[in-house]
Amino acid sequence: MNPKAADSYYNRGFIYDVRGNITRALADYNKAIEINPNYAAAYQNRSNIYALQGYFTRAVSDLNKAIELKPNTADLYNNIGTIYAQQGEFLQALSAYNKAIEINPDYTDAYKNRIDVYQALVHNK
């Protein structure tokens, strides 16, 4: 009904994303960001698609933008840490997980991911 409603594009993109239609999801996340360049959740979800496609630089860029917009969101740091870990950038991953834990000391996924990075660092010496 309203072609200028970023939330509508984001929500539809999320539905496409959940259903596995990443092409349409990506298009809707792009449109949501075009309408509202400060839409942190759209950057976060678009980064997930980019990471799945192997576009890690784009994924990190989107997460950095989301972090700029919502700097106290532990999930964003956990997600960027995961991308760094997947690329073997363990020290950057560790820093990101530490920040996620600093923001939310009860964030068990970040603790688990940090342990995985510690183990990777030990095995890669």
Buried (B, 14 or more C-beta within 10 A) or exposed (E): EEEEEBBBBBEBBBEBBEEEBBEBBBBBBBBBBEBBEEBBBBBBBBBBBBBEEEBBEBBBBBBBBBBEBBEEBBBBBBBBBBBBBEEEBBEBBBBBBBBBBEBBEEBEBBBEBBEBBEEBEEEEE
